[in-house]
Amino acid sequence: MSLHTTFIDFCSKITISDSKKDSIIKSRNAIRNVIRNYFKNELKINQPKFRIQGSFSINTALQPIDDNEVDIDDGLYLEHINPSDTDTWPTPKEIHKTLMDALDGQTKDGCEDKTSCVRVVYRNDYHVDIPVYIMKDSHALLANKKANEWQTSDSKDFKDWFFENRKNEQTTRIVKYLKAWRDYKNINMASIELTILAVKHHVNDDDDAISLQKTVDAIYSELNFYRYIKKTVAPYENLWEDKDDIDSVLKKIKQFKDDLNSAVSNDSEHRASVILREQFGDRFPLIKEINNSDSLRNYETGPKPWKM
């Protein structure tokens, strides 16, 4: 039995649509133009440069569940400052206020001043996060408003790491499956954490179902033993350092692992799809049972078929 085609169909369902991408890109470009014009006409300084980052830059953005918003990150790089003269740099609080002023009235839902970005909100649809950077000695420093410090952090480094270390396009799909599971089960894991784990532990296979099963097995084994996730680019911190629900997350990963194992080893594609919908929700295709006898009836409700 192979579930590969079903997983490919699932990937198509959860991947952000082209029409949604077009709408987001249009809004992103409008935001860029507003900021550029503000820097040029109001502040009379060099216009900043922009670089798309995050899930959009590595093609792992997903269609949201229910009313959740799509998140796009668009890095802003200041061009008007002297990188070597730190005394003349604006503080992160100052540059965040500049962006808030520039974007005032851009959308009816307004902007939010976050710790590491300014967020432009398109309510119940998507939002655009704008982190601000200064380049110094070929490294990017991020404006952290809460600490009011410029901190070493560059999403481009992570994008480069992703494409240099992933095995193939299947790695990208594995990231999407993990994020779809996270979203449906409401797991407290950031996208960067799932991406790192997928790249590090991806087990290549012609069948996406088997690849995901073996990858999640490997992920659980490492996390259950080490209980931390190290960021793969500067500043190389432990992303789970302040995590207070590790036991709960590990329990859910184990349930995911066990259900994947049950689905892959099941003789019935229908039963396997029911099992997988426990972890992915009804966006995962329900495969019809070929044999409609009482012993192989459709299991859509009631006890889990692998427990009967």
JOWORA-V31715 format. One record per pair of residues at least 12 apart in sequence whose ideal C-beta (glycine too) atoms are under 10 Angstrom apart, sorted by sequence separation. I is the first residue (numbers start at 0). J is the second residue. If there is no record, write none. Layout:
BEGIN
I_J ; I_J
END
This chain:
BEGIN
34_46 ; 35_47 ; 77_89 ; 98_110 ; 99_111 ; 108_120 ; 116_128 ; 117_129 ; 130_142 ; 131_143 ; 139_151 ; 140_152 ; 141_153 ; 178_190 ; 181_193 ; 201_213 ; 202_214 ; 225_237 ; 227_239 ; 228_240 ; 259_271 ; 262_274 ; 263_275 ; 272_284 ; 273_285 ; 285_297 ; 34_47 ; 35_48 ; 99_112 ; 106_119 ; 107_120 ; 108_121 ; 109_122 ; 115_128 ; 116_129 ; 117_130 ; 130_143 ; 131_144 ; 138_151 ; 139_152 ; 140_153 ; 141_154 ; 161_174 ; 177_190 ; 180_193 ; 200_213 ; 201_214 ; 202_215 ; 226_239 ; 227_240 ; 258_271 ; 261_274 ; 262_275 ; 272_285 ; 273_286 ; 285_298 ; 35_49 ; 55_69 ; 80_94 ; 98_112 ; 105_119 ; 106_120 ; 107_121 ; 108_122 ; 116_130 ; 117_131 ; 135_149 ; 138_152 ; 139_153 ; 197_211 ; 200_214 ; 202_216 ; 225_239 ; 228_242 ; 260_274 ; 261_275 ; 262_276 ; 272_286 ; 285_299 ; 31_46 ; 34_49 ; 54_69 ; 55_70 ; 56_71 ; 95_110 ; 102_117 ; 105_120 ; 106_121 ; 107_122 ; 108_123 ; 111_126 ; 113_128 ; 115_130 ; 116_131 ; 138_153 ; 139_154 ; 177_192 ; 178_193 ; 199_214 ; 200_215 ; 202_217 ; 227_242 ; 259_274 ; 262_277 ; 271_286 ; 272_287 ; 273_288 ; 31_47 ; 54_70 ; 55_71 ; 56_72 ; 96_112 ; 101_117 ; 102_118 ; 105_121 ; 106_122 ; 108_124 ; 110_126 ; 113_129 ; 114_130 ; 115_131 ; 133_149 ; 135_151 ; 137_153 ; 139_155 ; 174_190 ; 177_193 ; 178_194 ; 198_214 ; 200_216 ; 201_217 ; 226_242 ; 258_274 ; 259_275 ; 261_277 ; 262_278 ; 269_285 ; 270_286 ; 272_288 ; 31_48 ; 53_70 ; 54_71 ; 55_72 ; 56_73 ; 77_94 ; 95_112 ; 102_119 ; 110_127 ; 111_128 ; 113_130 ; 132_149 ; 139_156 ; 176_193 ; 177_194 ; 197_214 ; 200_217 ; 201_218 ; 222_239 ; 257_274 ; 258_275 ; 269_286 ; 31_49 ; 53_71 ; 54_72 ; 55_73 ; 56_74 ; 95_113 ; 98_116 ; 99_117 ; 108_126 ; 131_149 ; 138_156 ; 175_193 ; 196_214 ; 197_215 ; 199_217 ; 200_218 ; 227_245 ; 258_276 ; 268_286 ; 269_287 ; 270_288 ; 30_49 ; 52_71 ; 53_72 ; 75_94 ; 95_114 ; 98_117 ; 110_129 ; 134_153 ; 174_193 ; 177_196 ; 178_197 ; 196_215 ; 199_218 ; 200_219 ; 226_245 ; 258_277 ; 259_278 ; 267_286 ; 268_287 ; 269_288 ; 51_71 ; 52_72 ; 53_73 ; 77_97 ; 92_112 ; 95_115 ; 97_117 ; 106_126 ; 132_152 ; 173_193 ; 174_194 ; 177_197 ; 200_220 ; 226_246 ; 258_278 ; 268_288 ; 269_289 ; 28_49 ; 51_72 ; 52_73 ; 53_74 ; 95_116 ; 96_117 ; 98_119 ; 106_127 ; 132_153 ; 173_194 ; 174_195 ; 176_197 ; 196_217 ; 197_218 ; 200_221 ; 257_278 ; 258_279 ; 267_288 ; 268_289 ; 269_290 ; 27_49 ; 50_72 ; 51_73 ; 52_74 ; 95_117 ; 105_127 ; 130_152 ; 132_154 ; 174_196 ; 175_197 ; 196_218 ; 199_221 ; 200_222 ; 223_245 ; 226_248 ; 255_277 ; 256_278 ; 267_289 ; 50_73 ; 51_74 ; 75_98 ; 91_114 ; 94_117 ; 130_153 ; 132_155 ; 171_194 ; 173_196 ; 174_197 ; 195_218 ; 196_219 ; 222_245 ; 226_249 ; 254_277 ; 255_278 ; 267_290 ; 276_299 ; 27_51 ; 49_73 ; 50_74 ; 91_115 ; 130_154 ; 170_194 ; 173_197 ; 174_198 ; 254_278 ; 255_279 ; 273_297 ; 274_298 ; 49_74 ; 50_75 ; 102_127 ; 116_141 ; 117_142 ; 172_197 ; 173_198 ; 193_218 ; 196_221 ; 270_295 ; 273_298 ; 48_74 ; 49_75 ; 50_76 ; 115_141 ; 116_142 ; 171_197 ; 196_222 ; 222_248 ; 223_249 ; 269_295 ; 272_298 ; 273_299 ; 277_303 ; 24_51 ; 47_74 ; 48_75 ; 49_76 ; 102_129 ; 115_142 ; 116_143 ; 117_144 ; 170_197 ; 171_198 ; 173_200 ; 174_201 ; 222_249 ; 251_278 ; 269_296 ; 270_297 ; 273_300 ; 27_55 ; 47_75 ; 48_76 ; 101_129 ; 114_142 ; 115_143 ; 116_144 ; 169_197 ; 170_198 ; 173_201 ; 267_295 ; 269_297 ; 270_298 ; 277_305 ; 47_76 ; 48_77 ; 114_143 ; 115_144 ; 165_194 ; 172_201 ; 173_202 ; 199_228 ; 223_252 ; 266_295 ; 269_298 ; 274_303 ; 47_77 ; 48_78 ; 114_144 ; 115_145 ; 161_191 ; 171_201 ; 173_203 ; 192_222 ; 199_229 ; 219_249 ; 222_252 ; 223_253 ; 269_299 ; 273_303 ; 274_304 ; 24_55 ; 46_77 ; 47_78 ; 98_129 ; 113_144 ; 114_145 ; 115_146 ; 164_195 ; 170_201 ; 176_207 ; 180_211 ; 222_253 ; 267_298 ; 273_304 ; 274_305 ; 23_55 ; 45_77 ; 46_78 ; 47_79 ; 112_144 ; 113_145 ; 114_146 ; 165_197 ; 166_198 ; 169_201 ; 176_208 ; 196_228 ; 199_231 ; 273_305 ; 44_77 ; 45_78 ; 46_79 ; 98_131 ; 161_194 ; 165_198 ; 169_202 ; 170_203 ; 195_228 ; 198_231 ; 219_252 ; 223_256 ; 270_303 ; 271_304 ; 44_78 ; 45_79 ; 95_129 ; 97_131 ; 157_191 ; 160_194 ; 161_195 ; 164_198 ; 167_201 ; 169_203 ; 173_207 ; 176_210 ; 177_211 ; 188_222 ; 195_229 ; 218_252 ; 219_253 ; 270_304 ; 271_305 ; 20_55 ; 44_79 ; 45_80 ; 115_150 ; 160_195 ; 163_198 ; 164_199 ; 166_201 ; 169_204 ; 172_207 ; 176_211 ; 180_215 ; 193_228 ; 195_230 ; 269_304 ; 270_305 ; 43_79 ; 44_80 ; 95_131 ; 161_197 ; 162_198 ; 165_201 ; 166_202 ; 167_203 ; 169_205 ; 192_228 ; 195_231 ; 219_255 ; 220_256 ; 23_60 ; 38_75 ; 42_79 ; 94_131 ; 115_152 ; 154_191 ; 157_194 ; 161_198 ; 164_201 ; 166_203 ; 169_206 ; 173_210 ; 177_214 ; 191_228 ; 194_231 ; 195_232 ; 215_252 ; 218_255 ; 219_256 ; 267_304 ; 270_307 ; 157_195 ; 160_198 ; 169_207 ; 172_210 ; 173_211 ; 176_214 ; 177_215 ; 192_230 ; 215_253 ; 218_256 ; 219_257 ; 267_305 ; 15_54 ; 34_73 ; 38_77 ; 94_133 ; 172_211 ; 176_215 ; 189_228 ; 191_230 ; 217_256 ; 265_304 ; 15_55 ; 20_60 ; 35_75 ; 38_78 ; 91_131 ; 170_210 ; 188_228 ; 191_231 ; 215_255 ; 216_256 ; 265_305 ; 19_60 ; 34_75 ; 38_79 ; 75_116 ; 169_210 ; 173_214 ; 177_218 ; 191_232 ; 215_256 ; 216_257 ; 264_305 ; 31_73 ; 74_116 ; 75_117 ; 89_131 ; 91_133 ; 169_211 ; 173_215 ; 214_256 ; 215_257 ; 261_303 ; 15_58 ; 19_62 ; 30_73 ; 72_115 ; 73_116 ; 195_238 ; 212_255 ; 213_256 ; 215_258 ; 216_259 ; 261_304 ; 262_305 ; 14_58 ; 15_59 ; 19_63 ; 27_71 ; 31_75 ; 72_116 ; 89_133 ; 98_142 ; 166_210 ; 170_214 ; 211_255 ; 212_256 ; 215_259 ; 216_260 ; 261_305 ; 14_59 ; 15_60 ; 26_71 ; 27_72 ; 28_73 ; 30_75 ; 88_133 ; 169_214 ; 214_259 ; 215_260 ; 258_303 ; 260_305 ; 261_306 ; 14_60 ; 15_61 ; 16_62 ; 23_69 ; 27_73 ; 72_118 ; 73_119 ; 192_238 ; 212_258 ; 213_259 ; 13_60 ; 14_61 ; 15_62 ; 22_69 ; 23_70 ; 24_71 ; 26_73 ; 47_94 ; 88_135 ; 95_142 ; 191_238 ; 192_239 ; 212_259 ; 213_260 ; 258_305 ; 13_61 ; 14_62 ; 15_63 ; 23_71 ; 70_118 ; 71_119 ; 85_133 ; 94_142 ; 95_143 ; 96_144 ; 211_259 ; 212_260 ; 257_305 ; 12_61 ; 13_62 ; 20_69 ; 91_140 ; 93_142 ; 95_144 ; 189_238 ; 212_261 ; 12_62 ; 13_63 ; 19_69 ; 23_73 ; 68_118 ; 85_135 ; 91_141 ; 92_142 ; 94_144 ; 188_238 ; 189_239 ; 192_242 ; 209_259 ; 212_262 ; 213_263 ; 10_61 ; 13_64 ; 20_71 ; 47_98 ; 82_133 ; 91_142 ; 92_143 ; 93_144 ; 188_239 ; 208_259 ; 211_262 ; 212_263 ; 68_120 ; 69_121 ; 81_133 ; 82_134 ; 83_135 ; 88_140 ; 90_142 ; 91_143 ; 92_144 ; 95_147 ; 211_263 ; 212_264 ; 44_97 ; 68_121 ; 80_133 ; 82_135 ; 83_136 ; 89_142 ; 91_144 ; 92_145 ; 15_69 ; 68_122 ; 71_125 ; 72_126 ; 73_127 ; 74_128 ; 75_129 ; 76_130 ; 77_131 ; 80_134 ; 81_135 ; 82_136 ; 88_142 ; 90_144 ; 91_145 ; 92_146 ; 93_147 ; 188_242 ; 208_262 ; 209_263 ; 42_97 ; 68_123 ; 69_124 ; 70_125 ; 71_126 ; 72_127 ; 73_128 ; 74_129 ; 75_130 ; 76_131 ; 77_132 ; 78_133 ; 80_135 ; 82_137 ; 85_140 ; 91_146 ; 92_147 ; 94_149 ; 187_242 ; 208_263 ; 15_71 ; 41_97 ; 66_122 ; 67_123 ; 68_124 ; 69_125 ; 70_126 ; 71_127 ; 72_128 ; 73_129 ; 74_130 ; 75_131 ; 76_132 ; 77_133 ; 78_134 ; 82_138 ; 91_147 ; 187_243 ; 192_248 ; 196_252 ; 66_123 ; 68_125 ; 69_126 ; 70_127 ; 71_128 ; 72_129 ; 73_130 ; 74_131 ; 75_132 ; 76_133 ; 77_134 ; 90_147 ; 91_148 ; 187_244 ; 206_263 ; 42_100 ; 65_123 ; 66_124 ; 67_125 ; 68_126 ; 69_127 ; 70_128 ; 71_129 ; 72_130 ; 74_132 ; 76_134 ; 82_140 ; 90_148 ; 91_149 ; 186_244 ; 187_245 ; 38_97 ; 41_100 ; 42_101 ; 90_149 ; 91_150 ; 37_97 ; 41_101 ; 63_123 ; 89_149 ; 187_247 ; 188_248 ; 37_98 ; 63_124 ; 88_149 ; 186_247 ; 187_248 ; 63_125 ; 186_248 ; 34_97 ; 37_100 ; 38_101 ; 76_139 ; 77_140 ; 188_251 ; 208_271 ; 215_278 ; 34_98 ; 37_101 ; 85_149 ; 187_251 ; 188_252 ; 211_275 ; 33_98 ; 36_101 ; 37_102 ; 60_125 ; 74_139 ; 77_142 ; 186_251 ; 35_101 ; 37_103 ; 185_251 ; 186_252 ; 34_101 ; 74_141 ; 75_142 ; 164_231 ; 181_248 ; 184_251 ; 208_275 ; 30_98 ; 33_101 ; 34_102 ; 184_252 ; 33_102 ; 186_255 ; 33_103 ; 160_230 ; 161_231 ; 181_251 ; 184_254 ; 30_101 ; 33_104 ; 34_105 ; 160_231 ; 161_232 ; 180_251 ; 184_255 ; 30_102 ; 33_105 ; 160_232 ; 180_252 ; 157_230 ; 159_232 ; 156_230 ; 157_231 ; 158_232 ; 181_255 ; 30_105 ; 53_128 ; 156_231 ; 157_232 ; 177_252 ; 180_255 ; 29_105 ; 30_106 ; 52_128 ; 156_232 ; 157_233 ; 29_106 ; 53_130 ; 76_153 ; 155_232 ; 156_233 ; 52_130 ; 152_230 ; 154_232 ; 177_255 ; 180_258 ; 26_105 ; 74_153 ; 76_155 ; 153_232 ; 180_259 ; 26_106 ; 30_110 ; 49_129 ; 52_132 ; 74_154 ; 152_232 ; 153_233 ; 74_155 ; 151_232 ; 152_233 ; 47_129 ; 50_132 ; 72_154 ; 151_233 ; 152_234 ; 34_117 ; 150_233 ; 151_234 ; 176_259 ; 47_131 ; 48_132 ; 150_234 ; 151_235 ; 152_236 ; 47_132 ; 33_119 ; 48_134 ; 30_117 ; 30_119 ; 50_139 ; 29_119 ; 27_119 ; 26_119 ; 183_276 ; 184_277 ; 139_233 ; 183_277 ; 184_278 ; 26_121 ; 34_129 ; 138_233 ; 180_275 ; 183_278 ; 184_279 ; 31_127 ; 183_279 ; 184_280 ; 30_127 ; 57_154 ; 182_279 ; 183_280 ; 23_121 ; 26_124 ; 27_125 ; 29_127 ; 31_129 ; 56_154 ; 180_278 ; 182_280 ; 183_281 ; 22_121 ; 26_125 ; 30_129 ; 56_155 ; 176_275 ; 179_278 ; 180_279 ; 183_282 ; 26_126 ; 27_127 ; 57_157 ; 179_279 ; 180_280 ; 182_282 ; 183_283 ; 23_124 ; 26_127 ; 52_153 ; 53_154 ; 56_157 ; 57_158 ; 179_280 ; 22_124 ; 23_125 ; 27_129 ; 52_154 ; 56_158 ; 59_161 ; 176_278 ; 22_125 ; 23_126 ; 50_153 ; 51_154 ; 52_155 ; 57_160 ; 58_161 ; 176_279 ; 179_282 ; 180_283 ; 23_127 ; 50_154 ; 53_157 ; 57_161 ; 179_283 ; 19_124 ; 50_155 ; 52_157 ; 53_158 ; 56_161 ; 57_162 ; 19_125 ; 52_158 ; 56_162 ; 51_158 ; 176_283 ; 50_158 ; 57_165 ; 15_125 ; 58_168 ; 59_170 ; 59_171 ; 57_170 ; 58_171 ; 59_172 ; 61_174 ; 57_171 ; 58_172 ; 59_173 ; 61_175 ; 59_174 ; 60_175 ; 61_176 ; 64_179 ; 67_182 ; 58_174 ; 59_175 ; 57_174 ; 58_175 ; 61_178 ; 62_179 ; 65_182 ; 59_177 ; 60_178 ; 61_179 ; 64_182 ; 59_178 ; 63_182 ; 64_183 ; 54_174 ; 61_181 ; 62_182 ; 70_190 ; 54_175 ; 61_182 ; 64_185 ; 54_178 ; 61_190 ; 60_190 ; 59_190 ; 57_190 ; 59_193 ; 59_194 ; 54_190 ; 53_190 ; 54_191 ; 57_194 ; 53_191 ; 59_197 ; 54_194 ; 53_194 ; 57_198 ; 14_171 ; 14_172 ; 13_172 ; 15_175 ; 10_171 ; 14_175 ; 10_172 ; 13_175 ; 9_172 ; 10_173 ; 13_176 ; 7_172 ; 10_175 ; 13_178 ; 14_179 ; 6_172 ; 9_175 ; 10_176 ; 13_179 ; 6_173 ; 9_176 ; 12_179 ; 6_175 ; 10_179 ; 13_182 ; 6_176 ; 9_179 ; 13_183 ; 10_207 ; 9_207 ; 9_208 ; 6_206 ; 7_207 ; 3_204 ; 6_207 ; 3_205 ; 4_206 ; 5_207 ; 6_208 ; 3_206 ; 4_207 ; 5_208 ; 6_209 ; 1_205 ; 2_206 ; 3_207 ; 4_208 ; 6_210 ; 1_206 ; 2_207 ; 3_208 ; 6_211 ; 0_206 ; 1_207 ; 2_208 ; 3_209 ; 1_208 ; 2_209 ; 3_210 ; 0_208 ; 1_209 ; 2_211 ; 2_212 ; 64_280 ; 64_282 ; 62_282 ; 61_282 ; 2_262 ; 2_263 ; 0_262 ; 1_263 ; 0_263 ; 2_265 ; 5_268 ; 9_272 ; 0_264 ; 0_265 ; 0_266 ; 2_268 ; 5_271 ; 9_275 ; 13_279 ; 0_267 ; 1_268 ; 5_272 ; 12_279 ; 13_280 ; 0_268 ; 2_271 ; 6_275 ; 13_282 ; 2_272 ; 5_275 ; 9_279 ; 12_282 ; 13_283 ; 0_271 ; 12_283 ; 12_284 ; 2_275 ; 6_279 ; 9_282 ; 9_283 ; 8_283 ; 9_284 ; 8_284 ; 6_283 ; 5_283 ; 6_284 ; 5_284 ; 4_284 ; 5_285 ; 2_283 ; 5_286 ; 2_284 ; 4_286 ; 2_286
END
